[in-house]
């Protein structure tokens, strides 16, 4: 008996060692992902000059990449569940590297826009990494806890990469004598290196046999719904977008297609997205939380920057220049990193469910503090720090929690859905916040947004955090635990 126990222990130790090595490779991948997301932003004014376009045309870059990302993310995640997560991860990395090199040599707006959109394939990296870590950890019966801790480290790598990319871009551009093409080669080289890392360092996941048929019909309906919804929300933010009638019609069409999608998927033997799984009490609160976190994490970035730059002579705002605004955002990103680290550490000892509730509560508290504390830089930094701790923990927790709640063979698409819903939350809130801040702008000096608009943003973000904490109370107490822990808890409950 002792020999058997020793063999099991040695096998588990070997599996955990392999998982740790895998996490190390994926941290490098996420650093590269962060560089992609941070490197280009400081260079946008120079890209505008290089392409001979208007500043307003830059909005199309984000809109195009957002649309493509929303369409390909669930499809690629599902293909990973079916044919192997490494295979699809490598494919998406090669596609991203190809698009990154295309950006280097693109000389026209249309060509640059197409390459920028195709670069959005990187959005599937994190969900596929979570699925691969969960698959490897499950073999040692510690898939859930390992995935939670790994997710925190991956988010740390992502944020470090974003900060490094943002800081390096201007310096590289200056060092090359203002040669934009040479500067744009840096992220292309980095992503090319990621392809080699995935190819040589990442093992393939275990696939379920007999899954060869992709639910093309389901994905087509879902793609249509996402295209309508994200397209309508992107048009709201574009200065030369269509009128309210077109935007409203797109939103209605998207809602109708989502209803059709749900009905269609319920009749499929291997659906694109298993709606029945989404109904589980350990799954739907996580997906809704991802949507709510997207409101503050993604939608509030613009209002934060504009508030920090507003002239205090109006009675509100901080009056910071571009450098000081960057420093404020940098502190916020650091708080996200600390939150992700704290999640990785505390989830070892505390209940993952309790950690999630606490993190969502921090987001609510952080933005609620903005209501009385918004007059000085230190007050804003304190509020952002509190909200950032919660947001960092949630960003790390949600993909891992979704993977833990998904059945075998659906971890990739479940993790990817948290990214999709988070993006939808950010896109929707960004559009709404844009309208709120624009309303009444004529009543104040210049182009400044009214103070009531910023108050609305803070209230919505705070309410989103508190609502997420309440919804997470619906999650069963034994959710997101390892198989052994769940078995012990169940036996104790019976006794």
Secondary structure as UniProt FT lines:
FT   HELIX           2..39
FT   HELIX           41..43
FT   HELIX           44..51
FT   HELIX           55..58
FT   HELIX           59..83
FT   HELIX           85..105
FT   HELIX           109..118
FT   HELIX           119..124
FT   HELIX           125..138
FT   TURN            139..141
FT   HELIX           143..175
FT   TURN            176..177
FT   HELIX           180..201
FT   TURN            209..210
FT   HELIX           216..237
FT   TURN            239..240
FT   HELIX           244..266
FT   TURN            269..270
FT   HELIX           275..278
FT   TURN            281..283
FT   HELIX           284..297
FT   TURN            298..300
FT   HELIX           301..309
FT   HELIX           312..314
FT   HELIX           322..346
FT   TURN            347..349
FT   HELIX           352..372
FT   HELIX           377..405
FT   TURN            408..409
FT   HELIX           411..438
FT   TURN            439..440
FT   HELIX           441..443
FT   TURN            446..447
FT   HELIX           451..472
FT   TURN            473..474
FT   TURN            477..480
FT   HELIX           483..494
//
